[in-house]
Amino acid sequence: MATSRMGTHHGNNGATDWICLPPCEMTLLPLPISTMARIQKLQNSLPILAIFLFLNFFVQPSKSLTSETVALLHFKEQLNDPLNYLDSWKSSESPCNFYGITCDKNTGLVSEISLDNKSLSGVISPSIFSLQSLTSLVLPSNLLSGKLPSELTNCTNLKVLNVTGNNMNGTIPALSKLTNLEVLDLSINYFSGKFPSWIGNLTGLVALGLGDNDFVEGKIPETLGGLKKVYWLYLTGSNLIGEIPESIFEMEALGTLGISRNQISGNFPKSINKLKNLWKIEMFQNKLTGELPVELADLSLLQEFDVSSNQLHGRLPRGIGNLKKLTVFQVFKNNFSGEIPSGFGDMQHLDAFSVYRNSFSGAFPVNLGRFSPLNSIDISENKLTGAFPMYLCQNGNLQFLLAIENSFSGEFPITYSSCKPLQRLRVSKNQLSGKIPNGVWGLPNVLMLDFSDNEFSGTMSPEIGAATSLNQLVLSNNRFSGELPKELGKLTELERLYLDSNDFSGAIPSEVGKLKQISSLNLEKNSFSGSIPSELGEFPRLADLNLASNLLTGSIPNSLSTMTSLNSLNLSHNRLTGTIPTSLDNLKLSSLDLSNNQL
C-alpha cells in the first residue's frame, strides 16, 4: 500500500483509482470510467450505510444471560429471602452488582458468595457449583436445609466453604478433590453418616469445623495428623468415642483444640505439650480419666482450659499456676483433690475460674483475683477451709461469686461492699459468722443474695432498699435478728424471699405488700408478732406462703383468698384466732396447714 497527501492507493487488477480524503488539494485529473461507476454506486448506498452505522453504534442488541447469571438466579429461586437481601439479583444486572457477590478484578468472574446471617431458608441449588472461579462460599447462621450437593466437588478453586449454623442434613459428600480448601466449616448442622475419613487429604486446611452434627458413633481419624496447617479444630458434639490418637499431636500449627461433648476416653494425653501453639483446650463432657500431666504446664501460650465434666482425679500440677496468660480455667465436676496451686493468685489475666464439685481442700489461694480482672468464680462443693478470700473483686469486674458448701469460717470481708458489678453472690452452707457489711446489702446490680446455712448474725440493713435489681434473697438458717426494714418494699423485682429459721422479730411490715413479683415467701421459724398484714393478699403471683412457727396473732385476713395463684399456705404454730375464712375454699391449694393456732 502506498499513500500520498492526496489520498490512499488501492490496488485493483492493475487499475489505478484515486479518492481524495479531506483535507487534500484537488488536482483535476481525468478519471477512469470504472472509477466513475464506483462513485455512483457509493452515492446510491449512503442511506443504507447510515442505517447500518446507526444500528451498530446507537442501538444495543439484546444481551443473552451469562451462565453465571443463570446459575445465581437458579440459586436464588431455591431460597426464601424474607428480608429481601437478594432483590438486587436481577437478570438485567451484572452478577458483580448482586448483593453478597464479589467478582475477580482480573477476570470479572464470580469469586465469592457471602450471605451470612440473612435469615435465608431453602436448599442450596447445585447450579451454584458451575461457577468455576468460585473461591469462597460463606452462608453461615441461616436456616438452610437439605443436603450439601455433590456437585460442590466441581469447584476445584474453592478455598473457603462455610455453612455453619444451618439445618442441613444428609451425609457429607467426599470433598477430597477440593485440594485448595483452606477453611471448611460445616459445624452446627444435622449432617449424618460416618465421620468423614477423607478429611486428612485436605492438607491445605487451616480451619476445620465439623462439630455439632449427627454423625454415627466413631473414632477420631488417625489421618487428621496430616493436617499440619490447621490452626482451628472444632469437633465438639460429633459422637466421637475411643482415645485421642497420637497423630493429633503432630498438628503442629494447632491453636484451638475443641473436642468437647463426645465420649472420648482414656487418660489425659501427656503428648499435649507437643502442640506449642495451643492457646485454647476444650475437652469438657467426655470420659477422660487419670491425672492432668505435668507436661500441661509447658503450654506457655495457653489462655483457655476446660476439662470440666470428666472423670479426672488427683492434684492439679503445681506448674499450672505458672501459665501466666491463662484467662479461663474450668475443671468442675471431676474428682480433683488437694490444694489449689498458689500460683493462681499471681495471674494477671484470669477472667473465669470454676472448680466446683471436686474435693479441693486446704486454704484458698489468698491473692486470687488481686491482680486479675476476674469476672466469675465458682468454687462450690469442695472442702476449702480458712478465711473467705478477700480479693476476688479487687479489680471491680466480678459479676458471679459462688462458694456454696465449703468450710470457710470467720466474717464475710468488707471488701465486697464496693463490688458494684456483682450479680450473683452465693456463700451458703459454710461456717461464716458475724454481720454482713452494710454495703453488701445494697449492691445495686445484685440479682441473688444467698447467705443461707451459716452463722451470720445482726440485722438486715436498711441499705437493702438500694438493691433494686434483687430477684432472690435467701437468708435461711442463720442468726439474723431485729425487725425487717421498711426499705424491703423497694425491691419490686423480688420473686423469692426466704428468711426462715432466724431470730427476726417485730411486725411484718406492710411495705412487703409492694413486692408484686413475689412468688415464694417463707418467714417460718422466726419471732414475728402482730397480725398478718392484709397487704399480703395483694400478691398476684404468689404460689407459696409460709408464716409458720412465729408469734402472729389476730385473724386470718380475707384478702388471702383472692390470691388465685396460691398453691401452698402454711400458717401453723402461731397464735391466730377467729374463724377460718370460708373464702379459702375458693383457692386451689395442694397444701394447707393451719394447725396449732387458736382458730
Secondary structure, 3 states (H helix, E strand, C coil): CCEECCEEEEEECCEEEEEECCCCCCCCCCCCHHHHHHHHHHHHHHHHHHHHHHHHHHCCCCCCCCHHHHHHHHHHHCEECCCCCCCCCCCCCCHHHCCCEEECCCCCCEEEEECCCCCCEEECCHHHHHCCCCCEEECCCCEEEECCCHHHHHCCCCCEEECCCCEEEEECCCCCCCCCCCEEECCCCEEECCCCCHHHHCCCCCEEECCCCCCCCEECCHHHHHCCCCCEEECCCCCEEECCCHHHHHCCCCCEEECCCCEEEEECCHHHHHCCCCCEEECCCCEEEECCCHHHHHCCCCCEEECCCCEEEECCCHHHHHCCCCCEEECCCCEEEECCCHHHHHCCCCCEEECCCCEEEEECCCCCCCCCCCCEEECCCCEEEEECCCCCCCCCCCCEEECCCCEEEEECCHHHHHCCCCCEEECCCCEEEEECCHHHHCCCCCCEEECCCCEEEECCCHHHHHCCCCCEEECCCCEEEECCCHHHHHCCCCCEEECCCCEEEEECCHHHHHCCCCCEEECCCCEEEEECCHHHHHCCCCCEEECCCCEEEECCCHHHHHCCCCCEEECCCCEEECCCCHHHHHCCCCEEECCCCEC
